[in-house]
Amino acid sequence: MLIALWILVALLTIAFIGAGFLKLLKPRTALIEGGMPWAEDFPPSA
């Protein structure tokens, strides 16, 4: 059971890192148009 939990934690970690990495690669305008209006509050350099 403990091994299954570690595998689950590893998979979730990979998923969250992947989602964050994809958001870093998307242009700011694509984030805003994609339903993330909070991206407008930050300057382009951020």
PDBQT receptor file of N, H, CA, C and O in Angstrom, charges set to zero:
ATOM      1  N   MET A   1       0.822  -1.196   0.000  1.00  0.00    +0.000 N 
ATOM      2  CA  MET A   1       0.000   0.000   0.000  1.00  0.00    +0.000 C 
ATOM      3  C   MET A   1       0.862   1.254   0.000  1.00  0.00    +0.000 C 
ATOM      4  O   MET A   1       0.548   2.236  -0.671  1.00  0.00    +0.000 OA
ATOM      5  N   LEU A   2       1.940   1.210   0.751  1.00  0.00    +0.000 N 
ATOM      6  H   LEU A   2       2.195   0.412   1.296  1.00  0.00    +0.000 HD
ATOM      7  CA  LEU A   2       2.828   2.368   0.829  1.00  0.00    +0.000 C 
ATOM      8  C   LEU A   2       3.468   2.673  -0.524  1.00  0.00    +0.000 C 
ATOM      9  O   LEU A   2       3.642   3.836  -0.888  1.00  0.00    +0.000 OA
ATOM     10  N   ILE A   3       3.812   1.631  -1.258  1.00  0.00    +0.000 N 
ATOM     11  H   ILE A   3       3.671   0.686  -0.962  1.00  0.00    +0.000 HD
ATOM     12  CA  ILE A   3       4.408   1.823  -2.583  1.00  0.00    +0.000 C 
ATOM     13  C   ILE A   3       3.397   2.465  -3.527  1.00  0.00    +0.000 C 
ATOM     14  O   ILE A   3       3.758   3.323  -4.334  1.00  0.00    +0.000 OA
ATOM     15  N   ALA A   4       2.143   2.057  -3.431  1.00  0.00    +0.000 N 
ATOM     16  H   ALA A   4       1.850   1.360  -2.776  1.00  0.00    +0.000 HD
ATOM     17  CA  ALA A   4       1.099   2.638  -4.277  1.00  0.00    +0.000 C 
ATOM     18  C   ALA A   4       0.929   4.126  -3.981  1.00  0.00    +0.000 C 
ATOM     19  O   ALA A   4       0.705   4.916  -4.898  1.00  0.00    +0.000 OA
ATOM     20  N   LEU A   5       1.032   4.510  -2.731  1.00  0.00    +0.000 N 
ATOM     21  H   LEU A   5       1.214   3.869  -1.986  1.00  0.00    +0.000 HD
ATOM     22  CA  LEU A   5       0.914   5.925  -2.377  1.00  0.00    +0.000 C 
ATOM     23  C   LEU A   5       2.082   6.730  -2.918  1.00  0.00    +0.000 C 
ATOM     24  O   LEU A   5       1.896   7.851  -3.394  1.00  0.00    +0.000 OA
ATOM     25  N   TRP A   6       3.283   6.171  -2.851  1.00  0.00    +0.000 N 
ATOM     26  H   TRP A   6       3.434   5.261  -2.464  1.00  0.00    +0.000 HD
ATOM     27  CA  TRP A   6       4.449   6.861  -3.398  1.00  0.00    +0.000 C 
ATOM     28  C   TRP A   6       4.326   7.016  -4.911  1.00  0.00    +0.000 C 
ATOM     29  O   TRP A   6       4.704   8.051  -5.461  1.00  0.00    +0.000 OA
ATOM     30  N   ILE A   7       3.810   6.013  -5.575  1.00  0.00    +0.000 N 
ATOM     31  H   ILE A   7       3.504   5.173  -5.128  1.00  0.00    +0.000 HD
ATOM     32  CA  ILE A   7       3.596   6.103  -7.022  1.00  0.00    +0.000 C 
ATOM     33  C   ILE A   7       2.566   7.182  -7.337  1.00  0.00    +0.000 C 
ATOM     34  O   ILE A   7       2.745   7.957  -8.276  1.00  0.00    +0.000 OA
ATOM     35  N   LEU A   8       1.503   7.234  -6.563  1.00  0.00    +0.000 N 
ATOM     36  H   LEU A   8       1.358   6.604  -5.800  1.00  0.00    +0.000 HD
ATOM     37  CA  LEU A   8       0.483   8.256  -6.754  1.00  0.00    +0.000 C 
ATOM     38  C   LEU A   8       1.056   9.654  -6.535  1.00  0.00    +0.000 C 
ATOM     39  O   LEU A   8       0.765  10.570  -7.304  1.00  0.00    +0.000 OA
ATOM     40  N   VAL A   9       1.856   9.819  -5.508  1.00  0.00    +0.000 N 
ATOM     41  H   VAL A   9       2.093   9.075  -4.884  1.00  0.00    +0.000 HD
ATOM     42  CA  VAL A   9       2.492  11.106  -5.236  1.00  0.00    +0.000 C 
ATOM     43  C   VAL A   9       3.405  11.504  -6.388  1.00  0.00    +0.000 C 
ATOM     44  O   VAL A   9       3.418  12.666  -6.792  1.00  0.00    +0.000 OA
ATOM     45  N   ALA A  10       4.160  10.562  -6.915  1.00  0.00    +0.000 N 
ATOM     46  H   ALA A  10       4.149   9.617  -6.587  1.00  0.00    +0.000 HD
ATOM     47  CA  ALA A  10       5.061  10.851  -8.032  1.00  0.00    +0.000 C 
ATOM     48  C   ALA A  10       4.282  11.262  -9.275  1.00  0.00    +0.000 C 
ATOM     49  O   ALA A  10       4.676  12.199  -9.970  1.00  0.00    +0.000 OA
ATOM     50  N   LEU A  11       3.187  10.578  -9.560  1.00  0.00    +0.000 N 
ATOM     51  H   LEU A  11       2.867   9.817  -8.995  1.00  0.00    +0.000 HD
ATOM     52  CA  LEU A  11       2.372  10.922 -10.726  1.00  0.00    +0.000 C 
ATOM     53  C   LEU A  11       1.735  12.296 -10.581  1.00  0.00    +0.000 C 
ATOM     54  O   LEU A  11       1.690  13.066 -11.541  1.00  0.00    +0.000 OA
ATOM     55  N   LEU A  12       1.244  12.606  -9.388  1.00  0.00    +0.000 N 
ATOM     56  H   LEU A  12       1.281  11.980  -8.608  1.00  0.00    +0.000 HD
ATOM     57  CA  LEU A  12       0.661  13.923  -9.165  1.00  0.00    +0.000 C 
ATOM     58  C   LEU A  12       1.713  15.025  -9.271  1.00  0.00    +0.000 C 
ATOM     59  O   LEU A  12       1.435  16.108  -9.787  1.00  0.00    +0.000 OA
ATOM     60  N   THR A  13       2.899  14.752  -8.790  1.00  0.00    +0.000 N 
ATOM     61  H   THR A  13       3.125  13.873  -8.371  1.00  0.00    +0.000 HD
ATOM     62  CA  THR A  13       3.987  15.719  -8.897  1.00  0.00    +0.000 C 
ATOM     63  C   THR A  13       4.305  16.004 -10.357  1.00  0.00    +0.000 C 
ATOM     64  O   THR A  13       4.458  17.159 -10.753  1.00  0.00    +0.000 OA
ATOM     65  N   ILE A  14       4.403  14.967 -11.138  1.00  0.00    +0.000 N 
ATOM     66  H   ILE A  14       4.279  14.029 -10.816  1.00  0.00    +0.000 HD
ATOM     67  CA  ILE A  14       4.678  15.133 -12.571  1.00  0.00    +0.000 C 
ATOM     68  C   ILE A  14       3.558  15.922 -13.242  1.00  0.00    +0.000 C 
ATOM     69  O   ILE A  14       3.828  16.774 -14.089  1.00  0.00    +0.000 OA
ATOM     70  N   ALA A  15       2.313  15.653 -12.879  1.00  0.00    +0.000 N 
ATOM     71  H   ALA A  15       2.094  14.961 -12.191  1.00  0.00    +0.000 HD
ATOM     72  CA  ALA A  15       1.177  16.359 -13.473  1.00  0.00    +0.000 C 
ATOM     73  C   ALA A  15       1.198  17.843 -13.120  1.00  0.00    +0.000 C 
ATOM     74  O   ALA A  15       0.979  18.683 -13.993  1.00  0.00    +0.000 OA
ATOM     75  N   PHE A  16       1.455  18.178 -11.868  1.00  0.00    +0.000 N 
ATOM     76  H   PHE A  16       1.633  17.496 -11.159  1.00  0.00    +0.000 HD
ATOM     77  CA  PHE A  16       1.467  19.578 -11.459  1.00  0.00    +0.000 C 
ATOM     78  C   PHE A  16       2.647  20.328 -12.073  1.00  0.00    +0.000 C 
ATOM     79  O   PHE A  16       2.499  21.473 -12.501  1.00  0.00    +0.000 OA
ATOM     80  N   ILE A  17       3.805  19.696 -12.117  1.00  0.00    +0.000 N 
ATOM     81  H   ILE A  17       3.925  18.766 -11.770  1.00  0.00    +0.000 HD
ATOM     82  CA  ILE A  17       4.963  20.343 -12.737  1.00  0.00    +0.000 C 
ATOM     83  C   ILE A  17       4.715  20.540 -14.234  1.00  0.00    +0.000 C 
ATOM     84  O   ILE A  17       5.068  21.578 -14.794  1.00  0.00    +0.000 OA
ATOM     85  N   GLY A  18       4.118  19.557 -14.868  1.00  0.00    +0.000 N 
ATOM     86  H   GLY A  18       3.831  18.714 -14.413  1.00  0.00    +0.000 HD
ATOM     87  CA  GLY A  18       3.801  19.675 -16.297  1.00  0.00    +0.000 C 
ATOM     88  C   GLY A  18       2.814  20.788 -16.576  1.00  0.00    +0.000 C 
ATOM     89  O   GLY A  18       2.981  21.538 -17.538  1.00  0.00    +0.000 OA
ATOM     90  N   ALA A  19       1.789  20.906 -15.749  1.00  0.00    +0.000 N 
ATOM     91  H   ALA A  19       1.653  20.297 -14.968  1.00  0.00    +0.000 HD
ATOM     92  CA  ALA A  19       0.790  21.975 -15.950  1.00  0.00    +0.000 C 
ATOM     93  C   ALA A  19       1.429  23.344 -15.754  1.00  0.00    +0.000 C 
ATOM     94  O   ALA A  19       1.155  24.272 -16.515  1.00  0.00    +0.000 OA
ATOM     95  N   GLY A  20       2.273  23.474 -14.747  1.00  0.00    +0.000 N 
ATOM     96  H   GLY A  20       2.496  22.721 -14.129  1.00  0.00    +0.000 HD
ATOM     97  CA  GLY A  20       2.943  24.747 -14.519  1.00  0.00    +0.000 C 
ATOM     98  C   GLY A  20       3.897  25.083 -15.645  1.00  0.00    +0.000 C 
ATOM     99  O   GLY A  20       3.980  26.238 -16.063  1.00  0.00    +0.000 OA
ATOM    100  N   PHE A  21       4.617  24.092 -16.141  1.00  0.00    +0.000 N 
ATOM    101  H   PHE A  21       4.549  23.153 -15.801  1.00  0.00    +0.000 HD
ATOM    102  CA  PHE A  21       5.550  24.320 -17.235  1.00  0.00    +0.000 C 
ATOM    103  C   PHE A  21       4.823  24.758 -18.500  1.00  0.00    +0.000 C 
ATOM    104  O   PHE A  21       5.301  25.635 -19.219  1.00  0.00    +0.000 OA
ATOM    105  N   LEU A  22       3.672  24.152 -18.776  1.00  0.00    +0.000 N 
ATOM    106  H   LEU A  22       3.285  23.439 -18.192  1.00  0.00    +0.000 HD
ATOM    107  CA  LEU A  22       2.906  24.546 -19.961  1.00  0.00    +0.000 C 
ATOM    108  C   LEU A  22       2.382  25.972 -19.836  1.00  0.00    +0.000 C 
ATOM    109  O   LEU A  22       2.321  26.694 -20.831  1.00  0.00    +0.000 OA
ATOM    110  N   LYS A  23       2.007  26.384 -18.635  1.00  0.00    +0.000 N 
ATOM    111  H   LYS A  23       2.057  25.797 -17.827  1.00  0.00    +0.000 HD
ATOM    112  CA  LYS A  23       1.555  27.758 -18.437  1.00  0.00    +0.000 C 
ATOM    113  C   LYS A  23       2.703  28.748 -18.612  1.00  0.00    +0.000 C 
ATOM    114  O   LYS A  23       2.492  29.872 -19.070  1.00  0.00    +0.000 OA
ATOM    115  N   LEU A  24       3.898  28.340 -18.255  1.00  0.00    +0.000 N 
ATOM    116  H   LEU A  24       4.069  27.427 -17.883  1.00  0.00    +0.000 HD
ATOM    117  CA  LEU A  24       5.054  29.210 -18.457  1.00  0.00    +0.000 C 
ATOM    118  C   LEU A  24       5.358  29.401 -19.937  1.00  0.00    +0.000 C 
ATOM    119  O   LEU A  24       5.835  30.461 -20.341  1.00  0.00    +0.000 OA
ATOM    120  N   LEU A  25       5.087  28.387 -20.741  1.00  0.00    +0.000 N 
ATOM    121  H   LEU A  25       4.700  27.525 -20.413  1.00  0.00    +0.000 HD
ATOM    122  CA  LEU A  25       5.394  28.456 -22.159  1.00  0.00    +0.000 C 
ATOM    123  C   LEU A  25       4.331  29.202 -22.967  1.00  0.00    +0.000 C 
ATOM    124  O   LEU A  25       4.630  29.706 -24.050  1.00  0.00    +0.000 OA
ATOM    125  N   LYS A  26       3.107  29.281 -22.467  1.00  0.00    +0.000 N 
ATOM    126  H   LYS A  26       2.864  28.871 -21.587  1.00  0.00    +0.000 HD
ATOM    127  CA  LYS A  26       2.038  29.946 -23.195  1.00  0.00    +0.000 C 
ATOM    128  C   LYS A  26       2.216  31.459 -23.159  1.00  0.00    +0.000 C 
ATOM    129  O   LYS A  26       2.616  32.010 -22.133  1.00  0.00    +0.000 OA
ATOM    130  N   PRO A  27       1.927  32.128 -24.256  1.00  0.00    +0.000 N 
ATOM    131  CA  PRO A  27       1.961  33.587 -24.222  1.00  0.00    +0.000 C 
ATOM    132  C   PRO A  27       0.874  34.143 -23.306  1.00  0.00    +0.000 C 
ATOM    133  O   PRO A  27      -0.154  33.503 -23.083  1.00  0.00    +0.000 OA
ATOM    134  N   ARG A  28       1.112  35.324 -22.787  1.00  0.00    +0.000 N 
ATOM    135  H   ARG A  28       1.947  35.844 -22.968  1.00  0.00    +0.000 HD
ATOM    136  CA  ARG A  28       0.182  35.947 -21.841  1.00  0.00    +0.000 C 
ATOM    137  C   ARG A  28      -1.209  36.132 -22.454  1.00  0.00    +0.000 C 
ATOM    138  O   ARG A  28      -2.217  35.925 -21.779  1.00  0.00    +0.000 OA
ATOM    139  N   THR A  29      -1.265  36.518 -23.725  1.00  0.00    +0.000 N 
ATOM    140  H   THR A  29      -0.446  36.685 -24.274  1.00  0.00    +0.000 HD
ATOM    141  CA  THR A  29      -2.566  36.730 -24.370  1.00  0.00    +0.000 C 
ATOM    142  C   THR A  29      -3.354  35.424 -24.468  1.00  0.00    +0.000 C 
ATOM    143  O   THR A  29      -4.578  35.423 -24.339  1.00  0.00    +0.000 OA
ATOM    144  N   ALA A  30      -2.655  34.320 -24.696  1.00  0.00    +0.000 N 
ATOM    145  H   ALA A  30      -1.661  34.321 -24.801  1.00  0.00    +0.000 HD
ATOM    146  CA  ALA A  30      -3.337  33.022 -24.776  1.00  0.00    +0.000 C 
ATOM    147  C   ALA A  30      -3.901  32.627 -23.415  1.00  0.00    +0.000 C 
ATOM    148  O   ALA A  30      -4.976  32.031 -23.340  1.00  0.00    +0.000 OA
ATOM    149  N   LEU A  31      -3.186  32.953 -22.338  1.00  0.00    +0.000 N 
ATOM    150  H   LEU A  31      -2.313  33.437 -22.399  1.00  0.00    +0.000 HD
ATOM    151  CA  LEU A  31      -3.710  32.663 -21.002  1.00  0.00    +0.000 C 
ATOM    152  C   LEU A  31      -4.973  33.471 -20.725  1.00  0.00    +0.000 C 
ATOM    153  O   LEU A  31      -5.946  32.947 -20.182  1.00  0.00    +0.000 OA
ATOM    154  N   ILE A  32      -4.955  34.748 -21.100  1.00  0.00    +0.000 N 
ATOM    155  H   ILE A  32      -4.165  35.174 -21.541  1.00  0.00    +0.000 HD
ATOM    156  CA  ILE A  32      -6.112  35.612 -20.853  1.00  0.00    +0.000 C 
ATOM    157  C   ILE A  32      -7.314  35.129 -21.658  1.00  0.00    +0.000 C 
ATOM    158  O   ILE A  32      -8.426  35.055 -21.135  1.00  0.00    +0.000 OA
ATOM    159  N   GLU A  33      -7.092  34.804 -22.926  1.00  0.00    +0.000 N 
ATOM    160  H   GLU A  33      -6.189  34.864 -23.351  1.00  0.00    +0.000 HD
ATOM    161  CA  GLU A  33      -8.190  34.326 -23.781  1.00  0.00    +0.000 C 
ATOM    162  C   GLU A  33      -8.672  32.937 -23.368  1.00  0.00    +0.000 C 
ATOM    163  O   GLU A  33      -9.813  32.569 -23.647  1.00  0.00    +0.000 OA
ATOM    164  N   GLY A  34      -7.817  32.172 -22.711  1.00  0.00    +0.000 N 
ATOM    165  H   GLY A  34      -6.890  32.471 -22.484  1.00  0.00    +0.000 HD
ATOM    166  CA  GLY A  34      -8.156  30.811 -22.317  1.00  0.00    +0.000 C 
ATOM    167  C   GLY A  34      -8.908  30.722 -21.002  1.00  0.00    +0.000 C 
ATOM    168  O   GLY A  34      -9.104  29.622 -20.484  1.00  0.00    +0.000 OA
ATOM    169  N   GLY A  35      -9.335  31.848 -20.449  1.00  0.00    +0.000 N 
ATOM    170  H   GLY A  35      -9.176  32.741 -20.870  1.00  0.00    +0.000 HD
ATOM    171  CA  GLY A  35     -10.134  31.812 -19.235  1.00  0.00    +0.000 C 
ATOM    172  C   GLY A  35      -9.365  32.120 -17.966  1.00  0.00    +0.000 C 
ATOM    173  O   GLY A  35      -9.815  31.786 -16.870  1.00  0.00    +0.000 OA
ATOM    174  N   MET A  36      -8.211  32.754 -18.103  1.00  0.00    +0.000 N 
ATOM    175  H   MET A  36      -7.846  33.025 -18.993  1.00  0.00    +0.000 HD
ATOM    176  CA  MET A  36      -7.430  33.131 -16.921  1.00  0.00    +0.000 C 
ATOM    177  C   MET A  36      -7.259  34.647 -16.896  1.00  0.00    +0.000 C 
ATOM    178  O   MET A  36      -6.174  35.154 -17.182  1.00  0.00    +0.000 OA
ATOM    179  N   PRO A  37      -8.330  35.374 -16.554  1.00  0.00    +0.000 N 
ATOM    180  CA  PRO A  37      -8.253  36.838 -16.617  1.00  0.00    +0.000 C 
ATOM    181  C   PRO A  37      -7.296  37.448 -15.595  1.00  0.00    +0.000 C 
ATOM    182  O   PRO A  37      -6.914  38.610 -15.734  1.00  0.00    +0.000 OA
ATOM    183  N   TRP A  38      -6.905  36.693 -14.578  1.00  0.00    +0.000 N 
ATOM    184  H   TRP A  38      -7.216  35.749 -14.465  1.00  0.00    +0.000 HD
ATOM    185  CA  TRP A  38      -5.963  37.203 -13.591  1.00  0.00    +0.000 C 
ATOM    186  C   TRP A  38      -4.603  37.492 -14.202  1.00  0.00    +0.000 C 
ATOM    187  O   TRP A  38      -3.817  38.242 -13.622  1.00  0.00    +0.000 OA
ATOM    188  N   ALA A  39      -4.308  36.916 -15.353  1.00  0.00    +0.000 N 
ATOM    189  H   ALA A  39      -4.946  36.307 -15.824  1.00  0.00    +0.000 HD
ATOM    190  CA  ALA A  39      -3.017  37.124 -16.000  1.00  0.00    +0.000 C 
ATOM    191  C   ALA A  39      -2.847  38.581 -16.450  1.00  0.00    +0.000 C 
ATOM    192  O   ALA A  39      -1.726  39.058 -16.624  1.00  0.00    +0.000 OA
ATOM    193  N   GLU A  40      -3.975  39.279 -16.636  1.00  0.00    +0.000 N 
ATOM    194  H   GLU A  40      -4.886  38.891 -16.494  1.00  0.00    +0.000 HD
ATOM    195  CA  GLU A  40      -3.919  40.694 -17.036  1.00  0.00    +0.000 C 
ATOM    196  C   GLU A  40      -3.368  41.578 -15.917  1.00  0.00    +0.000 C 
ATOM    197  O   GLU A  40      -2.828  42.652 -16.182  1.00  0.00    +0.000 OA
ATOM    198  N   ASP A  41      -3.502  41.137 -14.696  1.00  0.00    +0.000 N 
ATOM    199  H   ASP A  41      -3.940  40.264 -14.481  1.00  0.00    +0.000 HD
ATOM    200  CA  ASP A  41      -3.068  41.949 -13.555  1.00  0.00    +0.000 C 
ATOM    201  C   ASP A  41      -1.552  42.004 -13.405  1.00  0.00    +0.000 C 
ATOM    202  O   ASP A  41      -1.035  42.854 -12.679  1.00  0.00    +0.000 OA
ATOM    203  N   PHE A  42      -0.834  41.111 -14.079  1.00  0.00    +0.000 N 
ATOM    204  H   PHE A  42      -1.253  40.421 -14.668  1.00  0.00    +0.000 HD
ATOM    205  CA  PHE A  42       0.608  41.052 -13.942  1.00  0.00    +0.000 C 
ATOM    206  C   PHE A  42       1.268  41.697 -15.147  1.00  0.00    +0.000 C 
ATOM    207  O   PHE A  42       0.745  41.597 -16.257  1.00  0.00    +0.000 OA
ATOM    208  N   PRO A  43       2.406  42.358 -14.956  1.00  0.00    +0.000 N 
ATOM    209  CA  PRO A  43       3.108  42.943 -16.087  1.00  0.00    +0.000 C 
ATOM    210  C   PRO A  43       3.694  41.857 -16.981  1.00  0.00    +0.000 C 
ATOM    211  O   PRO A  43       3.913  40.738 -16.516  1.00  0.00    +0.000 OA
ATOM    212  N   PRO A  44       3.953  42.155 -18.242  1.00  0.00    +0.000 N 
ATOM    213  CA  PRO A  44       4.495  41.131 -19.161  1.00  0.00    +0.000 C 
ATOM    214  C   PRO A  44       5.836  40.552 -18.693  1.00  0.00    +0.000 C 
ATOM    215  O   PRO A  44       6.148  39.401 -18.998  1.00  0.00    +0.000 OA
ATOM    216  N   SER A  45       6.625  41.332 -17.963  1.00  0.00    +0.000 N 
ATOM    217  H   SER A  45       6.372  42.267 -17.715  1.00  0.00    +0.000 HD
ATOM    218  CA  SER A  45       7.917  40.821 -17.528  1.00  0.00    +0.000 C 
ATOM    219  C   SER A  45       7.783  39.777 -16.417  1.00  0.00    +0.000 C 
ATOM    220  O   SER A  45       8.703  38.991 -16.188  1.00  0.00    +0.000 OA
ATOM    221  N   ALA A  46       6.659  39.768 -15.740  1.00  0.00    +0.000 N 
ATOM    222  H   ALA A  46       5.912  40.406 -15.926  1.00  0.00    +0.000 HD
ATOM    223  CA  ALA A  46       6.452  38.799 -14.666  1.00  0.00    +0.000 C 
ATOM    224  C   ALA A  46       6.042  37.492 -15.278  1.00  0.00    +0.000 C 
ATOM    225  O   ALA A  46       5.811  36.519 -14.560  1.00  0.00    +0.000 OA
TER     226      ALA A  46
